[in-house]
Amino acid sequence: DWDEQYYPDGSPKSAYGLIEIYYDADNDRYVLCVSGISLSQGNEAALLVLSARLTNRPLPFDFGGVAMLVKWYDEDGDKEVELDEISLIKMWP
């Protein structure tokens, strides 16, 4: 339903992001991918989680695995991605 997912101006109320690390055997290195699956807010959410982890700020969920799917939901209606509005949907060990 449009009303549940978007504000009247078309701004999203939620978005998804992905954080993934994999080993590139051809170049003998690990590669970290951070991306938004839906809209730029998804990318922003994934980057915010990664930034918090790298600076040892507390996260609202455990960080780990080879990939994590996160969801941002604008709980306070300010249309800004905030760490406490991000939840872990799935983690792949």
ABEGO torsion letter per residue (X at the ends): XAAAABBAAGBBABBBBBBBBBBBAAAGBBBBBBBBABEAAAAAAAAAAAAAAAAGBBBABBBEEABBBBBBBBAAGAGBBBAAABBBABBBX
